[in-house]
Amino acid sequence: MKEFEFVENGVRFFCSVEAPRHEGMPPWWWFRMEDEPSTRHAPFAASPDDTEKSVRKRVLAYYADLLAIRARPVHQRPSWHNRARINGENQTKPNSPTVHAKE
């Protein structure tokens, strides 16, 4: 089996097997969706035992995980140089001398 397509929940999936450019590597299943023509996914290696049903099941599981990841809220992390200030930590260097004002 080289390629096939199917529709699930109104989304058309195009699946195909492609051999990597590097010798000795196994072929992989690739898929893309009709509404995202420029994005392709290669979630798993092809097997001689693959059937359209088994590949479809694996593609849909991968796609469900992908949708779950996309639905997660974005967690903005502060850049490394601002963490001390944000965490309220002392910003002086550990071995820097402390200057005291004369009383």
Secondary structure, DSSP 8 states (H G I E B T S, - for coil): --EEEEEETTEEEEEEEE--SSTT---EEEEEETTEEEEEEEEEE--TT--HHHHHHHHHHHHHHHHHHHHS-------GGGHHHHHT---S-TT--------
